Amino acid sequence: MVGYDPGSKGAAPAPEDAALSGSAAGMVTRALISPLDVIKIRFQLQIESVSSRHPEGKYWGLFQASRCILAEEGLPAFWKGHVPAQLLSVCFGAVQFASFEFLTEMTHKSTVYDSQTAGVHFVCGGLAACSATVACQPLDTLRTRFAAQGEPKVYHSLRHAVSTMYRTEGALGFYRGLGPTLVAVFPYAGLQFFFYKVLKNLMGPPPKDSDVGGNLRSLVCGSCAGVISKTMTYPFDLIKKRLQVGGFEEARAHFGQVRRYGGFVDCVSQIAREEGLRGFLKGLSPSLVKAAVSTGFTFFWYEFFLNAIQNLKGSQ
């Protein structure tokens, strides 16, 4: 169901159906994984070591960080930045899946390549994610800053954050970290679609007349694809987060040391020099849990909603 299938009995999904299904999938998934995302961002931005054996910084473990955030900031803290995050998920899901369906169909009809091969899914998935990233980067930057700030808050609302950032940093401030994001998102998303296709092929067709079996396969294959792709591209995500909070050091002082980075290369060199190779993997554990849940549910809900829309149209 994901990607153009020339052998499908029904018509290819319309762009608006793919966009609507992608938006709904992103919205539902975001609500479920927001706590993991907040913890992951806190780990990524911590200069001190994230280690239970050598607890130097504020956070040193997944459960310790959860207890600390809950005690100091309350339960709503796990959904900090949820409004821009939801807007990001809805926008990203719509652009990504609509672009992916369009690109796979165009590839099949305009080239010699079969749209159902894993290689085509890798390239089209990467390009679709790059399109969505450019469209949604300002929302991603806002989401990161809301999740990163402690108490007292620097930004009191989405409107306040937008006006403050525009006044103090200009329009380009919303695109901080875009370079490493694009470098990372192409292989990350491409590998997601690639491994999702490979794993679904390996599992074989679902039992006939079994929606439950098909949905479970989507969830399992999506989760595995998310873990593999996230592990292979994780350092770029960490660098992006560090760059996105540039100029935001005041709000980070409560959590420990802060650093200023002059760009992608400077960020890489400072992390390598001060934090070592392990510094590029801070927050990997919650990130992998998040990747398994978010990617699995994204594909699961996308196919679920797309099926529901097409069945509804077919019954009319």
N, C-alpha and C positions, 0 to 999 in steps of 0.2 A: 504493500500500500504506500510506502514511502518512496517517492520517485516515480517517474513516468514508466508505466508498464505496457508495452505494445500488445502483450498477450492477455491483458485484462478484458473480461467480458463487458464491463461497463465503460463509460466514457471517462477520459482523464479528468481529474478534479479541476474545477474552474479556479482561476487565481484567487478569486474572492473566497472560495471555500477553503483553500489551503491557508490563506491569510487568517481567516476566522478561526480555523482549527488550531493553527500555530499560536495565535493570541490566547485562546482559551487554555491550551496546554501550558503555555508559559505562566499564565496567571495562577492556575491551580498548583503547579509545581513550585512556584516561588513562595507561596504561602506556607508550604510544607518544609522548605529547606532554609528559610531565612535564619533561624538560630545558628545553624552550621556555618552559614555565610558570614555572620557577624563574628563568630569565634575565629574563623579562618583569617579574616581581615585583620583582627587584633594580633594574631600570631605573625602575620606577614609584615606588619609595620613595627614590630618590636625589634629594637636593635640588639638587646641582650639575648643571650642564648635561651631557646625554648627547650628546656630539658628538666625532667623530674630528678635526675641524678645530680645536676648542678644548677639549682634554682637561683638564677641571678636576677631575672627580670620579674615583672609583675605576673606574667602567666608562664606556666611551665608544663601544663598538661591539659588535655581536653576536659576532663571532669573538674579539675581544679579551676580552670578558666570559667567553666559554667557556673560553679558555685560562687566564684568571686564576682562575676557580673551580676548574678541574681541577688547577692547580698548587698552590693554597693549601688546598683542601678535599678533593681527590680525586674520583674518578668517582662515588662514592655521593652526593655533594652535589647532583647533578642530580636526584636522587630524594628530596631532603629533603621531609619532610611527605607522603611518598607514601601512608602508611597512612591518615591523615585524608582525603587527596585521593581515594584509592580509595573510601573509605566515602562521601565526598561524591558521587562520580560514580555509584556504584551506587544510592544513595538518590535523587539528583536525576534520573537517567535513569528510574528506576521511576515516581516520582511524575509527572514531566513527560509521559512518553508515555502512561501510563495515563489521566491527566487529559485529555490532548489527544484521545485516541480517544473518551473519554466525552463531552467537550464538543462535538466535531464531530458525533457521533451525536445528542446531545440537540438541538443546533441544527437539524439536518436534520429531525428528527421533531417538534419543538415550535415551529418558526418557519417563515416563508416562505422562508428562505435556503437555498441549496444548499450542502451541506457541502463540495463540491469546488471552490468558488470561492476565489480567493487571499485575498479580504478576510476570509472566515470563518476561514481558516487563520491570518491575522495576529492576529485577536482571540483565538481559542482558543489559539493558540501562546503569546501573551503571558500570558493568564490561567493556563495550565498551568505556565509557568515561574515565575510569581509564587507559585503554590501550592508548587512544589518549593523555591523560595528560602526561604520561611518555614520549611519543614520542615528544610532543610539548612544554614541560615546558621551555626549553631555549628561545623559541620564545616568550612565555608569559612573562618571566622575562624582556626581551628586550623591549617588547611592554609597559610594566608597567613603565619602567625607562624613555623611551622617552616621554610618556604621563605625567610623573611626573615632568620633568625638566622644569625650566623656562628660563629666559634670564639673562645673557648669557648662551648658551648651554654648557653642559659638553661633550655631545656626538654630533659630527657634522654629522655623517653618521652611517649607520648600520655596515659598516666595521670597523669604528673607535670604535664604542661601543663594538663590539666583541673582537677586539684586546686589548682594554683597560681593559675590564673585565677579560679577560683570563690572562693578564699580572699581574694585581693587586689582583685578587681574586681566580684565578685558575679555573679549569673546574667545580668544585662544586659550584662556584658562580652563574652559570646559573641555578642551581637547588634549589636556595633559595626558601623556602616556599613550597617545594614539599610535605612535610608531611601533613600540614593542607589542602593543595590542594586536596590530595587524600582522606583525611577524609571527605572533603566537597563535592567533585565531585561525589562520588558514590551515596549518597542519592539525591543530586541535580539533576543529570542526570537521575537517576532511577525514581525519582518522576516526572520529565518531561515526560518521556515515559509512566509512569503509568497513570498520570492524562490525558495525551493526549489520551490514549486508552480508559479510562473510559468515558471521555467527548464525544468522537466520538461515543461510544456505546450508550450513553444517547441521543445523537442527532438523532440517527437512520440513516438508509442508505440515501444517497443523491438521489434526483430525477433522474430517468433514463435518459440517454443521456444528462446530464447536467454537463459539466466540471466545469462551473462557480460555481454551487452549491457545488460540492465536494471541489473545491479549497477554497471557502469561509469558509467551515466547518473546513478545515485544518488550516486556518489562525486564526479563532476564538478559536478553541480548543488548538492550540499551544500557543496563547497569554495567555489564562487563565492558562494553565499548567505552563508556564514560571513564571507568577506572584506568583502562589501558591508555587512552588518549591523554588523560590528565597527567598521568605519571610521566609520559614522554615529553610534555610541553610545560610542566609546572613552573620552572624558573622564570619564564617570560611573564607569567601571571603575577608572580611576586614583584618583579621589577616594575610592572605596570602600576601596581598598587602603591609602591613607594613613590613613583613619579606623580601619581594623581593627588597625593596629599602635600605636594610642594607648595610652600606659602601658607601652610595650615599648621605650622609647628606649635603655635600657641595652644591649640586644642589637644596636642599630643604630649605636652609636657607632663601631664598628670600620670601618664603611663610609663615614663622612663626617659631614656636618652632619645634625642631627635637628631636627624641629619638633614642637610640640604644637598641636593644633587643637581649638578649642572646639565644633566641629560642622560641618555641611555648608557653611554660608555662610562661616564663618571659614576653612575649608580652601580654598574657592574663591578668596576674597579674598587669602589669603596666597600661594597659588600664582601668581595673576595678578600680584601686586605684586612678588614676588621672582624669579619664574622666567619671567614673560611668557606669552604664548599658547602658545608651544612647550612650556611646562612641562606642559600638559594632554595632550601627545602623546608624552611620554616612554615608551619601551617599545613604541611602535606597531609598529615593524618586526617584532620577534619575536612580537608579539601577532597580527599579520596572518598570519604563517606558521603560528602555532598555530591561529588561527581556521580557516584553509583546511584544515589537516590534521584538526583535531578535529571540525569540523562535517561535513566530507565523510565521515570515518570513522564518525561517530555515526549519520548517516542510512544509510550503507552497511551497518554491522553491525546496526542495528535491523531493517532490511528482511530482511537475511540470516537473523538468528535467528528473526524472526517467521515467515518462510517455512519455515524448518526445523521449527519447532514445529508449524505447521499441517500440513505434509506428514507429520510423524510421527503426528499425531492421525488424519489421513486414511487412513494405512496400517494403523491398528489395527482 
